[in-house]
Amino acid sequence: MPQSPSKKHGTAASQANAWNVDDSANFYQIKGWGAPYFRINDKGTIMVKPDPTQGQEIDLYTIAQQVHERGMEYPILLRFPNILEHRIKLINESFQRAIEQYNYQNTYRGVFPIKVNQQRHLIDALVDAGKPWQYGLEAGSKPELLIALAAMSDQKGFIICNGYKDRAFIETALIAQHFNNTVIIVLERQDELRLVLEASERLGIRPRLGIRSKLANKGIGRWGDSAGDRAKFGLTTPQLLNVVRTLKQHDMLDCLQLLHFHIGSQISSIEPWNKALREAGNIYGELVKMGCKMGYIDVGGGLAVDYDGSKSDCHASMNYDVQEYANSVVSIIRSACDHHKVSHPIIVTESGRAVASYQSVLIFEAIGESEVERDVPPPAEDSHDLLRSLWATYQSIGPTNLQEVWHTANSALEDGRELFRLGIIGLEEIGHIESLHHCCVRSIHDRLKDIENIPRELAHLDELLGNIYYCNFSLFQSAPDIWAMEQLFPIMPIHRLQEYPSQKARLADLTCDSDGMIETFIHSNQTNPSLGLHAIKPNERYLLGMFLVGAYQEILGDLHNLFGDTHAVHVKLTPKGYKITNVIKGDTISEVLSYVQYDVDEMIESVRQQAEDSHEHGRMNIQQLRMFMKHYEDALQGYTYLQGN
């Protein structure tokens, strides 16, 4: 059974009195997934330290309120460019230390895969933050290449071109080699070489090429199959050799300068890295000895994020840190090159998730809850025998008969529903039976804290007891990976963390889809089917934060139920504190409708004609008509999410 606050503090009253912010920190595991960027202060709100090398902090609850006071409704996506800057610095400095430690005779150059988050303000912030490190961009499509070329205008850029390529993509990349950029075209398929050779001859430009190897070794977890023999991208060993032979025939071996591989996203264990690096290092050495110019080895993405804070090799965590990762990459590539007696190449990584995840926090509001009654009255004397028997069972619950009561209560619930189907008992009685069954379950659960060996069938009663908190956001728009692949993201209140979280809840979004529910949460180094929350107070907004959502979620989000992009706000440190540097308004309803080919003016006119017809036939007076049309037109220009009264 997952650890709960009651294990530590005993009775409900003593739990509430003894609870403090340290308990919340342990309960929500914020020290595991949040360090060094997030912590809980003594007032029970979450503090953000965008640059851990400085002392400045931002109160997340305060900034959320200030943004809301500026007229922006929840949900709001807060971005912290300083965290982005620190992540780039962390990775580059880790590789610098590794290069010095292992006496590596070349340098490191990172690139950010644009696919991870294509938002313009984020890419601009990333390019600006990466200038001291000559940080580059990776483009996996023609639109992304166009973004990369525009974004790299003010520095000596470094651009890696991956993905499927057509003639226009290749020609654009070739000509861009004449800019103040290093542009490398990575061959993902064998037939791309023909397009490159034709374009090279037509334009009179010798290409700078890379080649993606389909390694035998692959990663682990959900993305493990993106590498290995069945991978979508990359060349097998025979195909790779064919490319080398073709280049040699065209006297272009000097054009092949980079070896690339990718073993999957979110590689949670260091061991797959080590195996893949050894294999790739040997391939690199062999290519050099075959006469290829080489000079770069690109180890792809996969550097993980510890979403659950467990520091383990489970799919939502990682059993290594950035420094160990850098040490492995540098030391293994050096060993392979020394073994083959070839020069050390420039090391390239394409870490996207590890760079972008931490910088975004989604702030959303719990607007209501659904709760089963905790107390039920005794049945009337003329009630059905089944109901009176279940009441007696409820009254008899004690520390020695919990499993027996569990069986009896479940049997009574099943029998009661059958009696209702047959018309023997009515709606009032089946409702009474269901409420009484819930009270039995809750009473059993409350007594489990005193049981040393909990029976397996009683170990997961939290799943039956949790309330539903209805929240003003769309799971499919803001965190689609939860729905698509059961990704874990840290979720917790951003205030009231000095209070005991007495409620157990699942989170439901605004969509009318049963999948729009979050039912797995991070709790005390484990996952739990419910989230510990506080009771919603009247006339007070209860705000939750979903953390580490900066990678993939924004661009993967869809328009389920036509909920659009959320408001996004950039918060940056200043010498005197912080300032809001960018406010990006979320989609209006009219904008979302245009995405699905609706003409807003035509819609207004159609509705107006229906309203006029209703007025003409006496079903609607002129005041109602005017109010309805105002609401209709105002709504089209409003936020797609719920707005305050």
WOVEN-V933197 format. One record per backbone hydrogen bond with DSSP energy under -1.0 kcal/mol. CO is the residue of the C=O (numbers start at 1). NH is the residue of the N-H. If there is no record, write none. Layout:
co & nh
CO & NH
CO & NH
//
This chain:
co & nh
4 & 7
5 & 8
5 & 9
6 & 10
11 & 15
12 & 16
13 & 17
14 & 18
15 & 19
20 & 24
21 & 25
22 & 26
23 & 27
24 & 28
25 & 30
27 & 524
29 & 33
30 & 34
34 & 37
34 & 38
37 & 49
39 & 47
41 & 44
44 & 497
45 & 41
46 & 60
47 & 39
48 & 58
51 & 54
58 & 48
59 & 63
60 & 64
61 & 65
62 & 66
63 & 67
64 & 68
65 & 69
67 & 72
68 & 71
75 & 567
76 & 363
77 & 569
78 & 361
79 & 571
80 & 83
80 & 84
81 & 85
82 & 86
83 & 87
84 & 88
85 & 89
86 & 90
87 & 91
88 & 92
89 & 93
90 & 94
91 & 95
92 & 96
93 & 97
94 & 98
95 & 99
96 & 100
97 & 101
98 & 102
99 & 104
107 & 347
110 & 136
112 & 138
113 & 116
114 & 117
116 & 552
119 & 123
120 & 124
121 & 125
122 & 126
123 & 127
124 & 128
125 & 129
126 & 130
130 & 133
130 & 135
131 & 134
136 & 112
137 & 160
138 & 114
139 & 162
141 & 145
142 & 146
143 & 147
144 & 148
145 & 149
146 & 150
147 & 151
148 & 152
150 & 153
152 & 155
155 & 157
157 & 182
158 & 137
159 & 184
160 & 139
161 & 186
166 & 170
167 & 171
168 & 172
169 & 173
170 & 174
171 & 175
172 & 176
174 & 177
175 & 178
176 & 179
179 & 181
180 & 157
182 & 159
184 & 161
185 & 210
187 & 212
188 & 234
189 & 192
190 & 193
192 & 196
193 & 197
194 & 198
195 & 199
196 & 200
197 & 201
198 & 202
199 & 203
200 & 204
200 & 205
208 & 185
209 & 257
209 & 258
210 & 187
211 & 260
212 & 235
213 & 215
221 & 224
223 & 226
224 & 227
228 & 231
235 & 214
236 & 240
237 & 241
238 & 242
239 & 243
240 & 244
241 & 245
242 & 246
243 & 247
244 & 248
245 & 249
246 & 250
247 & 252
248 & 251
252 & 255
253 & 293
255 & 209
256 & 294
257 & 296
258 & 211
259 & 298
260 & 213
263 & 219
268 & 319
270 & 274
271 & 275
272 & 276
273 & 277
274 & 278
275 & 279
276 & 280
277 & 281
278 & 282
279 & 283
280 & 284
281 & 285
282 & 286
283 & 287
284 & 288
285 & 289
286 & 290
287 & 292
288 & 291
295 & 346
296 & 259
297 & 348
298 & 261
300 & 350
302 & 267
305 & 307
314 & 317
316 & 308
321 & 325
322 & 326
323 & 327
324 & 328
325 & 329
326 & 330
327 & 331
328 & 332
329 & 333
330 & 334
331 & 335
332 & 336
333 & 337
334 & 338
335 & 339
336 & 340
337 & 342
346 & 297
347 & 109
348 & 299
349 & 111
352 & 356
353 & 357
357 & 360
357 & 550
359 & 80
360 & 549
361 & 78
362 & 546
363 & 76
364 & 544
365 & 472
368 & 470
370 & 468
380 & 383
384 & 388
385 & 389
386 & 390
387 & 391
388 & 392
389 & 393
390 & 394
391 & 395
392 & 396
394 & 397
398 & 401
401 & 405
402 & 406
403 & 407
404 & 408
405 & 409
406 & 410
407 & 411
408 & 412
409 & 413
410 & 414
411 & 415
412 & 416
413 & 417
414 & 418
415 & 419
416 & 420
417 & 421
418 & 422
419 & 424
420 & 423
426 & 430
427 & 431
428 & 432
429 & 433
430 & 434
431 & 435
432 & 436
433 & 437
434 & 438
435 & 439
436 & 440
437 & 441
438 & 442
439 & 443
440 & 444
441 & 445
442 & 446
443 & 447
445 & 448
447 & 450
448 & 451
455 & 458
456 & 459
460 & 463
461 & 464
461 & 465
462 & 466
467 & 506
468 & 370
469 & 508
470 & 367
471 & 473
473 & 510
474 & 478
475 & 479
476 & 558
479 & 482
480 & 484
481 & 485
481 & 487
482 & 486
490 & 547
492 & 545
494 & 46
496 & 499
500 & 502
503 & 533
504 & 467
505 & 531
506 & 469
507 & 518
508 & 471
513 & 516
515 & 517
516 & 509
518 & 507
521 & 528
523 & 526
526 & 523
528 & 521
531 & 505
533 & 503
537 & 540
542 & 366
543 & 494
544 & 364
545 & 492
546 & 362
551 & 553
552 & 556
553 & 557
559 & 562
560 & 563
565 & 587
567 & 77
568 & 584
569 & 79
570 & 581
572 & 579
574 & 577
577 & 574
579 & 572
582 & 570
584 & 568
587 & 640
588 & 592
589 & 593
590 & 594
591 & 595
593 & 598
594 & 597
599 & 603
600 & 604
601 & 605
602 & 606
603 & 607
604 & 608
605 & 609
606 & 610
607 & 611
608 & 612
609 & 613
610 & 614
611 & 615
612 & 616
613 & 617
614 & 619
615 & 618
621 & 625
622 & 626
623 & 627
624 & 628
625 & 629
626 & 630
627 & 631
628 & 632
629 & 633
630 & 634
631 & 635
632 & 636
635 & 638
636 & 590
638 & 589
//
